[in-house]
Amino acid sequence: MSFFRLKDLIRAVRVCKTATDERNVIRRESAAIRTSFKEVESQDARFVNVQKLLYIYLLGFPVQFGQLECLKLAASPRFSDKRVGYLGVTLLLDEKQDILTLLTNSLKNDMNNADDYIVGLALITLSCVASSEVANDLADEVERLLDSPRSYLRKKAALAAVRIVRREPDLADAFVGRVGALINDRHHGVKMGGLMLLEELCNYSQEALETGRKLVSVLARQLRGLATSEPSPEHSVRGINDPFMQISLMRLMRVVARGSQEASDELNDVLTLVATLDDTASNVGTAILYECAVTALAIPSDQPLRVLAINLLGKFLANTDNNARYVALATLSAAVITEAPSVQRHRDTVLQCMRDDDISIRRRALDLSFALINADNVKHIVNEILRVLPQADIEFRSSMVYRLSAAITLYADSHEWHVERMLRVLSLGGNYLNVRDLHKFIRLIAAQADESLQRRATRISFALLDRDISQDKMVIAGVWLIGEYADLLVARSQQQAAESEVVAGATKSPGLDEDDLDILGALGKPIQKSSPSEPHVSAALDLDQELPEAIPEPADVVRLLASISRSPVISSPARRMTLTALAKVAGRFADQPSVLSSVRSALAYHTHSMDQEVQARAVEFEKLLGNELDAVRAAVMERMPLPEYAEVPYEEYVLNPTAMRMKALTVIKRPAIKPEDLIGDASAGGSKAAANAAAAAEANKQSVVSDLLNLMDEAPVAAPSSPPAQSQQPRQQSKMDSIADLLSSTTLSPIPASSQVTSPVSASAIIDNGDLGKDYTVFNEHGLEITLTPTKKPNTQVIDLLAKFTNVGENAISDVAFLVAVPKSQKIQIHPPSGQHISVGANITQLLRVSNPSKSAIRLRMKVSFTEDGQKHESMFDYSGFPPSIV
């Protein structure tokens, strides 16, 4: 059954009681419309059918088969047909579809029509769907209509010109000469269109930017008039005079005055006036104040005005409207880069926003809280973030823990505070700490802490593990400390032994005696009276109190480590570390036979473990504790030397992601550095060579994100207010273009620093496949061997490739850089490497994550560069030797 009228179709849809009934009605009607298009050539029938198609489209059903019929209806001479046809074109077509070229002739004819309303329809359609080709073809017509004596056409022509400039910036200069008349036009709509057009032109044309700066006084006068005059009934909203015009004026001011001190000086007074007149009682006033604050911060305005803008944004944080609070937090995150002292005044309000009910507010508040951290307030802000961490959203915790460790490392004023805060981070979010930060913490205690701090850290770790072993990195760090410094941990005097029962609430367990050598019996009396097969979990620690310390007996140490090693909740690396700690404890207390016997029994439990690595360690340590190796045991169990770890500094934008995005833009717009600032002798090749070296050095200073975009041939970020430099090198001259040209359609997604992964997924979480987990050698030259180890989680289309760079030569390798591209049917994420320097016999790792929804063969194009014995090596190669079973 087909409904002849649109009203009948709407009525039929409304009476449907279920979604299935609605789909059936739409399916039958779509079939009837499709048949009508094929068999009936009546324009009236096409008019009704397109109307019904648009209604079906608004319901969310596919109606692409009606695109050509919309074009036919738009070509009709009747205004009613054109109105429905052009509406269908704007909804069903976009600039990427080839069928849009058929519309060009209809648009051109209608722009020359004597009926203003038909011309208006064509202009509005052009401003919605114009592609680059259509914009080129119709730019002259739009330019002519900008001079039309009828304001109705001028305002619509201005909107069409905005679209043309966006799609074809080369045509911008053709419209520059007309914006002055549009802005001074007395018609409200024409003036609004002129402001939008000039704002768009300034992004592409230096001539337009100069024109806009000449009109700054006019813009300031118009804004002052709107802010101080009585509201007009026609354009006022909630008692505020023409808010849309005020916002358009300030948006244009933000563009033309950026980088111009003279233009900014003319705007200081009027922006101050707007900021003091409006209030936040309504959304309209809030919108105007927000645009005013953003404009004041975007231009080189006076310092009092910038402080006023920050205070306005701070006032938004107390607004009940979540939208106002969100934009205020986002803007303050960008403003803190240059206006940190002013933003610091609103620190307490920002910290309160971390507990907001809205997840987007919490995210922005966390970003801004980290951005506010400095040497003076680091202790206060870190404490507040630690209070929020246990209740934070799961997706926030990795980033929070990473940035917390960065803030503590960068701003710690003492090793004691550094160690104590990192232990709190480990106890609250140890599951989310990355391996690099864990290594930094362990190296800090081993290399820089004195014996007193090592003793305190070990005793705190013992007490924390006695309370809770659910945090994996806390277990690893804690048992490492216990194993290395067990002699510092235990009580050495009667006074300490007496105090060990009450220090920080730690409970002392009875020691082992000769009749209690059976480890199962010993483990049956855990320190906290909990089952050894269950994790110790207790209430979160109070941040206002000192961390608990425990002074146990050697038997208590063995009992805790044995309990941890048998717990099913810890990871395999943590269990292996615990077995190592048990062996270390046996070495520390070799003079106590009961401890030695208990350790042997604890290790014997794991000699039949299903984990091959755990079983091997247990067997080896049990053998080491045998009587036949008494002579060498002490030497083997000595404290480890200082761990070798290539220090990788934190990124300068680690605490403020907004700064990372702004840095990428700033690096591109920054002029070339001076030759004398370069490393090396720039004067050897003369001034021309120095200039070339400066340009090359500037190119190398691109951020990681910019490098990845260049590799994948993404569009560069344009500087809105600066013309392209004459000496700018083409993209093809980049050192990475050889790989980008071959795989230019590949997409590469850089990941945030908070998601760093430097180890493969655990064996329990990957698919059991004979081809997975194997090492595939892809490169072996100049002393560097690169292997790829694929792993894959169940029910996913993502394959993890762990790249391992091993120095098999005789010289150290440094400055390792690794780039990878995949075909366009796949996507790749490249995680940061574990280091860039490889000593002889050592290795570093880097994780590659390939998304392969098409399940096609994995093909990689790789480029590696490194320095070996002072010589730079660079190679590009392909690899497709993975077996089909891994996909």
N, C-alpha and C positions, 0 to 999 in steps of 0.2 A: 504494500500500500504506500503510495506517494502522497505527500502533503503539498497541495498546490501553493499555499501561502506560508510565509515565514511564521505567522502567528499560530497556524495549525501545528507546525513542527515544535514550536516552543511549548505549546499546550500539551502535546503528546509526551514530550520529555519530562515535563513537570509532574505528570500523573504517574510516572514510573515509580514503582515501590522499591525496586532493587537495582543495583548497578548492572546486573545481567539484563534486566528489561531495558535499561537505557542503552546499553551497547547494542542490543538487538534492533531497537528503533533506529539508532544512528546507522547501523550496518545496512538496514533495508533502505533507508533514505539515501545513503551514499551511493548504493547501487542504482537506485532510480535516477539520481542526478547524473551519474556517469553515463547511463543509457540515454538520458535526455540530451546530453552534450553531443553524443554520437549521431542521434537520429533527428533531433529538432534543431532547426536553424533560426528559430524565432528569437528576436532580440528581447522580447518581453519575457520569454521563458528563461533565457540566459540571465536576465536581470534578477529574477526570483531565485534561480538556482545558486547564483553567486552569493546572494544574501544568506541563503540557508547554509552554504559552505562556510561563510565567515562565522556564523553562529556555531557550527559544528567545530570549527577551528578553536573557538574560544572555550569549548568544552574539553579540549585537549585531544581530539582525534585527528588523524592524518588526513589532509585534504590537498596534497601536492598535485593531484591530477587536475585541479581546477586552475592552475597558474596561467595556462594559455588562455583560458576563457576570461580571466580578469583582464588580460591584455586586449582581447577582442572587445570587451565591454568598455575599456578605457578609450578605444579608438572610435566609439560611437559618437555621433554628433550631438546627442542629447545630453544635457547637463546631469540629469538624474542617473543616466547610465555611467557617465564619466565619474561621478562621485563614488558610486559603488565599486567601479572598476579600479580606480586609483587607490581606494581604501584596501581592496584585496591585494593590490600590488605591494603596498607598504607592509602588509601583514604576512604575505605568503612568499615574498621574494626578498633576497638580499643581494648585496653587491657582488658576491662571489659566483652567482649563477649566470651562465652564458645567455640564458633566455632574456636577460635584462637588456641586451643590446637591441632587441626588437622594440623596446619601449622608447628608444631615442627619438624616432621620427614622430611618434604621437606627442611626446613632450614638446618637441620643437614647434609643431603645428599649433598646439594649444597655447604656447607662450606668445604666439602672434595672433591669437584670437581676439576679437573685439569685445568679448564678454570678460569683464574683470574677474568674475568668479571662476571661470574656466582657467584663466591664466593663474589664478591663485591655487587651484587644484594641482596644476602642473608644477608650480614652484614648491609646494609642500611635498609632493611626491619626490621631486628631485632632492630636496633637503633630507629625505629619509633614506633613500636607497641608491643614491648616485655612486657609481664606481668611478675609477680613474678615467676609463675611456669615455663614459657618459659625461663626466665633468669637463673633459677636454672639448667635447663636441658642443656643449651647451653653455660654456663660459661666456661667450660673446652675448648670448641672449640675456643671461642674468645681468651682465654688466649694463646692457641697454635698459633693462627694467629698473635698475637702481636709480636711474634718472627720470623715472616715470612721474608725471604730475600727480598721480593718485597715491596717497599714503598707504592705501590697502595693498598695493603692489610693491611699494618700496620696502615695507617691513618684511614681506614674504621673500622678496628678492635678497634681502640682507641675510636671512636664514639660509637660503640656498647658497649664497656666496660663502658662508661659513663652512658648509659641507664641501664645496668645491676646493677651498683652500686646504682643508684637512686631507682630502684625497689626492690633491695635486698641488703641492706647495709651490711649484714653479710658476703657477698662475697668480701668486699672491700680489705681486707688484701691480697687476692690472686693477686691483681694487683699492690700492692705498689712497689714491687721489680723491676718493669719494667718501671716505669715512668721516672726514671733517664735517661735511654737510649733513650726513646722517646723524651724527652726535648732536649737532645744533638744531636738528629738526624739532618743531614744536609738537609733533605727534608722538604720543607716548610709545606706541609700538615700534615706530621707526627708530626712535632714539635707543630703545632696548636692543633692537637688532644691530644698530651701529656699534654699540658698546661691545656686543658679542663678537662682531666681525673684527673690530680693531684688536681685541684681546687675542683672537686667533691669528691675525696677521703678524702681531709682534713676536710670535713664536717662530716665524719663518723668514721674516723680512727685516733687515736692518733699517731700511727706509721707513717701514711702518713703525718701528720702535722710536725712531727720531721724531716722526710725526706725533706719536702718542706723548712723548715727553714735552713737545711744544704745547700740547693741550692739557697739561697737568693743571694749570691755573683754572682752566674752564671746568675740568672735572671737580676740582676742589670747591669751586664756587657753587656748582650744581649740588654737590653733596651737602654743603653747608646750608643751602637753601632748603633742601628736603628735611634736614635735621631740625631746623629752627622754625620753619613755617607751620601754619596750622594744617592739620591733615585734610586732604581733599576727599570729599565723599566718594569719588570715583575710584581712587586707588589706595585708600587707607585700609589697613588691616589691624584690628584690635587697637585702634587709636594711634597707630604708628603710620606716618606718612610714607606711602609708596615704598614698602620694604624691599620689593624686588628690584626697584631702580637703585636703591642705596647699595644693595649687595652687588649688583652688576658694576656700579661705579667703583667700589672698593676692590673687586676682583681685577678690574682693569688697572687700577692704581698699583696693585701688587705686581703686575707684569711690567708696566712702563717705568716704575721707580726702582726696580731691583737693580742694584749696581750703580745707581745715580744719586750722589749725595745732594746735588742741586734740586732734583725733583723731590727727594725725600724731605728736604727742608720746607718745601711748599706744602707738604701734606701733614706735617707734624701737628699743626694747630687744629685742622679740621678733624683729624683722627682722634685727637684728644677730646674735642667737642662731642663727637659721636659716642665715644666711650663713656662719657660722663652723663649724657642725656638719657640714653636708653637704660632699661633695666631688664632683669630676668624674670619678670612676673609672668611672661607669656613666651611661647615658642618663637614668636616673631621677634621679640626683643632679644632673646637668646641668640637667634641666628645672626642678627645684625652685630651684636657684640662679639660673637665668635669670628665673623669675617673681619671685623675691625682689629681684633687681637692678632689674627693670622697675618693680616696685611702689615701691621706694625712690626711684627717679628720678621717678615720676609724682606723688608727694605732696610737700608741703613738709617733708621730713625734715631731720634734722640734717646738717651738712656732713660730719662723719666717716663717716656712713652712706652718703652719696652718693659719697664717694671710694671707700669699700669696694665699692659697687656697680659703679663704673667699673673697679676693679681686677679684679672677678669677670669682667666682660665681656672685659677684656683678657686674662685667663687663658684664656678660651674660644678666643681667636685662635690659641693654641698647641695646641688640641685636634685630634686626628686626624679627628674627625667633621666633615664639611663642613657638616652642618645646624647644629651648634653655632657654627661660625665664621660662617656666613651670618647667623644671627639676632644674633650679637654685633656684626657690622659694621653691620647695619641699625639696631640700637638705639644704637650709638655715634654714628651719623650724626645721630640725633635729639638725643642727649645733648650733643653738642659745642656746641649752641646756648647752653646754660646752664652746662656743665661743661667748657669748653675746656681749662683748665689741667690737669685730671685726665686728660682724653683724650690730651693731648699726650704724656704719659709713655709711651704705647704706639705712638708714631708709627712707630718703626722696624719694629715687627711689622706694622703696617698697610701700610707700604710694601712689605714682603716679600710680602704677600698679593696685590699687583698682578701677581705672576708665578706665581700658583697655576694648577694644571691645570684647575680648575673655572671655567667662564666666568662663572657667577653670583657666585662669590667675587671674581673679578677686577673685575666691574662694581661690586660694593659697595665693594671696596677703593679703586677709583678715586674713587668719590663721596666716601668718607670722607677720602681724601688731599687732595682739593681743599678739603673743608670745614675741614681742619686748617690751611690756609695762613694765615699772618699776617705782619706786617712782620718778625718775628724769624727765621722759618724759611723764608721764601719762596724763598730761593736754593737751599737744600738740597732742598726738596720739588720745586721746578720741575726741578732737575737730574735727580732720580730719575724723574719722570714723562717727561722727555725721553728717558731711557734706555729706557723701556718703549714709547714711541710707535712706533718702527719695527716692533716685533713685536706691537703691539696689534691686536685684532680690528677688522675693517673697520667694523663698526657702532659702534665706540667712538670712532673717530678724529675725527669731526666735533665731537663733544662735548668731547673732550680738547683739541683745538686751540683751540676757542672759549674754554674755561675757562682754558687756559694763557695765551692772550693777555689775558684779563681779569685773571688773577692778576698777570701781569707789569705790566700797565698800572696796576693799583690799588696795588701794593706796591713798585714800583721806587724805589730810593733815589737813582738817578742816571740821567741820560740815556744814559750809556755802557752801563751794565748793561742798561737797557731795550732799546736798539738791538741789542746783542749777542745777548740772549736771543731777541728777535723774529726775528733772522736765523737762529738755530738752529731756531726753530719753522717758519719758512718753508722751510728746507732739508730738514726731516724730514717736515713735513706740510702743505706749501704748497697741495696740492690740496684741502685741507679747510678752509682759512681763508676766512671770509666777507668780502664786499666791504667791509663797514663797518670791520672791524678792519684790513684792508689800507689803507684810506684814512687811518685813524688813524696807522698806522705811517709812511706817506709824509708826512703833515702834521707828525708829530713831527720828522722829519729836516729838513723844509723850514723849519719855523717856530721850532723850539726848539733844534736842534742847532747848535753852533758850526762853524766851517770845519774844524777839526781832526777833529771827529766825522763831518762829512759826507764828508771825504776817506777816513777809515778805513772807514766804512760802504760807500762806493763800491768801494774796493779789495777789501774782503771779498766784496761781491756779485760782483765780477768773478771772483774766485778760485772762489767757489761755483758760478757758472754755468759756469766752465771745467771743473768736475768733473761737474756733473749738471744737466740741464735738464728733468728729469721732473716737477718740482713747478711747477705752472702759476703760482701766485701768486708764487713765488720768481722766476720768469722776469719777470713783470710788474713787480714791485718792483725787481729788479736792473737791468733795461734802462732803467727810468725813472731810477734813480740814475746809471747810466752816461751816459745822454743829458744829464741836467741838470748833472752835475758831472764831465764828461769832462776838463775842464781841471785839476781837482784829482786826477784818477785817474792821469794819465800822468806819467812821470818828467820832471823839469825840470832835473836837474843830472847831471853825469857820475857823481857818487857814487851817486845814486839809480839811475841806469841800470845801474851795475855791481851794485848790490844787488838789483835787480829779479829777477835770475835765481834768487836763493836765498831770498827772503823767503817764509817759510811754505811752502816747497816748490813755489811757482808756477814754471812753465816759461815762459821768455821765447821768443817766436817771432821770426824774422828780419823786419825791416821790409820794406815794399814799396819797390821802386826803379823807375826809369823803364822798365826792360825787363819789369816784372811788373805792368803795369796791368790786365791781363785778370783780372777778378774770379774767373773759374773757376780760373785758375792759382793765384791767391792762396788761394782756398778749398780748393784741393787740399793745402794745408799747414796743417791745423788745429793749434791750440795744443797739444792733447793727442794729436795724431796719430791722430784718429778720423775716420771718414767724416762729412762735413758733413750727410749725409742721415740720420744716426743720432744719437740723443741721447747726450750725454756722461753716463755713469753710472760712479760709483766707489764705493768703500767708504764707509760712514757715518763721520762725523767723530767723533773721540774727545772726549767732553765734558770730559775732564780737561785737554785742551790748548786753547791759544788758537786762535781761528778763523784760517784762512790769509788772508794778504793778498797781492795781486799789484800790481806797479807796471809795467804794460805800456807799450809804445810805441803811438802813435796807429794804426799799421798793425795791431797786434795787436787793438786795440779794434774796428776795422772788421771784421777777419777773424772775431772771435767773434760780433759782431752779425749779420754776413752768414750765418754758419753756423747761428745760432739761427733766423734768419728763414726758412731753407730746410728746417728740420727738420720732418718730418711729425708729430711727437708733440706739438707745442705747439698751443694753442688759437688760434682766430682773434683774440680780443682781445690775446693775447700777441704774435701776429705783427704786428698793427697797431701795438702799442706799440714793437716792435722797429724797425719802419720809421721811426717817429717818432724813436727814439733815433739811428738812422743819420743822419737829416737834422740832428739836433742836433749830432752829432759833426762833421758837415761844417761847420756854423757855428762850432764851437769851434776848428777847425783850418783855417780858410779860407785861411791863409797857406801851406798845404802842398798843392801841386797833386796830388801822388800820392794823398793821402788823399781829396781831393775827387773825383778820377777813380774811385777804388775804390768810393766811396759811390754814385756815379752808376751804375756797373756793377751793384752789388748791388741798387739800386732797379729797374734795367731788367729784372732777372730776374722781378720781380713785376708788371710792367705787363701781363702776359697771364694773371694769376692768375684762377682760377675764382671766387674770393671777390670779390664786387663791391666791398666796402669796402676790402679789401687792394689791389685793382687801382687804385681811385680814389686812395688815399693814395700809392701808388707813382708814379702819373702826376703827381700834384700836386707831390710832393716833387722829382721829376726836373725838372719845369718850374721849380720854385723854385731849383734848383741851376744853372740855365742862366746863361749869361753875361749875358743881357739883364736879369737881376734882381739883379745884383751889388750895386746901390745899396741895396736894401731887405733883402737876405738877413740881414745882421748883426742888424738890428733884429728881424726875425721870429724868429731863432734864439736870442734872449736867454733868460735863465732865466725860467721862469714865475713870476708873482707867487704869494704864499702861497695855497694852495688854499682856496677857500671851502667850509667843511664844518661843518654844524650838529652840534655835539657832542652825542651821544646817550649819556648815562651808562649804565653797566652796572646791571642789576637788583641789588638788595641781596642776593638769594638766588642769584646766578649761580654761586657756588662750592659751594652746598649745596642740591640740589633738595628735600631733606627740609624745609628751612626754608621753602621756597615753600608746601608743603602745610600746614605748621603756621601760617604767616602767614595763609593763607586762613581757617582756623578761628579764629585769634586775632582777626582783624579783625571777624568776625561776632559774636564773644562780647564784644568790648570795649565798655564803656559809651560813651555819647556824650561827645564832647570838650567842654571848657569853652568858653563863648562868647568869653572873652578870648583863646583860642588861635586863633581864626579870623582869616582875612585880611580886613581891612576893619573897619569900625565896626559891631560887633554890638549896641551899646547904643542905637542910634537907634530901633529899633522896640520897645524895652522888653524885659522878661524873657521874655515869650512868644515874641516874634520871635527873640530870641537862642536860645531852646531849639529852635525850628524850624530855624534856620540851622545849629545844631550837628548836629541829626539829618540834615540834608541833606548837610552836609560829611562826616559819618561814612559816609553811603551812598556818596559819591563816592570814598571811600578804599578801596573794595573792590578786590581784586587783579584782574588781567586775567582769571584763570580764573573768578573769581566773576562778573565782568561777562558773560562768555560763557555761563555757566550760566543767569544771569538772562535773557539774551536768548532762549535756547532753551527757557525755562520748565522747567528742570530743578529737582528737589527741592532745597531749601536744606539746608545742613549744620546739624544741630541741636546745641545745646550740651547735653551729657549731664547736667551737674550744675546747670543753671540753668533756672528756669521761664521760660516765654515772657513777655517784657515787655508790660505793659498798653498802653504807648504805641507798640508796634511797628507800623510802617506796613505795610499789605498790599502784596503783591507787585505788585498792579495799579497802584500809584501810582508805580512805577519809571518813570524817564524813557524806558526802552527798551521798555515793555510794548506800545506801539502796534504795534511790529513783531513782538513775541513772540506776541501774541494771534492774529495772522493766520497765522503759520507756527509754531505751538507744537510741532509734531511733528518739526520739523527738528532734526537733530543737528549739533553743531558741535564739532570736535575741535581744541582748542588745541595748538600744537606747541611743543616745547621750544626754548629760546632758541638751543640749539646747532644748530638746523636752519634758521636764518634764511636766506632767499633773497631777494635784492633785484634779481635780473635774470632775464629769461626764459631758457629752455633754449636751447642753441646751435642754430644752423640745421642742423647736421648730424645732430641727434638728434630732429627733429620730422618729422611727416608733411608731405609736399609736397602741400598743398591750397591752392587759390586763395583760399579764404575764411579760412584760417588765416594769422596774421601781420598781418592788417589791423587798423587802429584803428577801434573803434566808439565814437562819442561817446555817452555816457549822461547827462551832466550838464554844463550851461554856464550858471551863474548867479553873480551877485555877484563876477565876476572869476575864478571858479574853473572850469576845464574838466576833466572826468574822462573819460578814454578807457579802454577795455578792449581788450587785444590777446590773442586766444586762440591757444594753441599746444597741440599734442598729440603725445606720443611714440607710436611705432608699437606696435601690439598691446597697448594699454592702454585702460582705460575712464576715465582721469583726464584732465581738460582743465585746463591752466594758463591763468589769466586774469591778465595783467599790468595792474594798474590804474595809470594815470599821471595824477597831479594836477598840472596846469599853471596857473600864475598868469598869466592873460591880462589882468588888470586893471592899475590904476595904483597900488595900495597893496599892501604886504606882507601875507601871509596867515599866520596862526599857529594853534596848537592844533587841528590837523586831526585829526579822529577819524572813522573809517569802519567801519560795521557792515554785514554782509551776511548774508542768510538765503536758503535754497533750499527747494524743496518736500521733502516727507518721503521721496520716492523717490530723493533725491540727498543727498550729504553734502559738506560744505565744510570746508576748512582755510584759516584766514586767517593768513598770515605777517606778522610785524611790518613796519611801513613803514620806508622809508629815512630818514624824518625827519618832523617835525611843523610845520616852519616853511618857508615858500616865499617867497623874494624875488621881485620883479617879473621876469617872464620866465623864472624858473627852474621846476623841477618836482621832485617826489618820486615814488617808485614803491612799490607794494605788491603782493605776489603772492597770488592767490586760487587754490586748488586744489580743483576740483570733481570728486568721484567720481560717475559716472553709469552704474551697472551696467545700468539699464533702457534706456539710450540714448534717453531722452525729451528733449524740447526743454529747453534751459537757460533757466530763469526765475529772475531775481534780484530780491530786494527789498532795497533799499539805504537806508541812513541815513547822512548826512554832516553833520557839524557843524564849523564853523571860525569864526575871528575875522578880520574884514577891516576895517581902519581903525577899530579899537576897537569894532566892532559885531558881536555874536554872530549867526551865521546857522545855521539847522538845517533840513534838508530830508529828506523820505523819498519815495522814488520807486521804480517798478518798471521793469525792462527785460527784454524777451524778443525782441529784434530780431536775435539771432544766426541765421544761415542753418542749415537742417537738416544741411548737409554737415559741420559741425564736430563733430557727435556721432558 
